Amino acid sequence: MARIKLRWNGEVESSEEQQRLKRRVILREAGRAFNERGFHNVSLDEVALELGISKTVFYYYFRNKNDVLLSCVEIGFELAEEALRAAEAQEGTGLDRIATFVRTYVEGINSELGTCAVFSELNSLHPDDLKKLRKRQRMFGRRVMKLVMQGIADGSVAVEDVKSAAGWIISPPLMMPRVPEFWRDRSGAQLAAWYADFARRALMPPRD
């Protein structure tokens, strides 16, 4: 008998080698729904229906709705941390490193993987998961603050409040998944370059 292959909206064929891709398809659809309508306004039934799969198949990949959200949030953190590692490894001024972080971060958010990421629903997570992520978030914030302080020390950055500056650097790109209609006329690379240039001009010392 010929082997029957399951296709999810024509994107992924069923095979043992493609389990990771199937999981990614679920996260992409769930992440899109969470970003557009909010975690509490989306049911797993709706996500499964959109993908053309049963809830039984869904639960093969994820334990529950919190598990899906946690996976989407962790993707967002991974994108941010990858961008920060690239910035920390770069030669140049503190402002150069900040611009690299912003550009790489925005590129990540606009990548295929970035479509799975959720940035604004942390408070909907289970308290134990939220506690761990808040700790990770604080550590990340301190590393961004270090970039700002490096810029102040070398004269490439002029800000009065380091913590507020770090929050500003991190926050604006997070709105992109929620308001995609504002960015449709720009490619991911164009948007990343624009954000990096905007951050550079906003943080650099005023010209005489």
Buried (B, 14 or more C-beta within 10 A) or exposed (E): EEEEEEEBEEEBEBEEEEEEEBBBBBBBBBBBBBBEEEBEEBEBEBBBEBBEBEEEBBEEBBEEBBBBBBBBBBBBBEBBBBBBEBBBEBEEBBBBBBBBBBBBBBBBBBEEBBBBBBBBBBEBBEEEBBEEBEEBBEEBBEBBBBBBBBBBEEEBBEBEEBEEBBEBBBEEBBBBBBEBEEBEEEEBEEBBBBBBEEBBEEBBEEEE
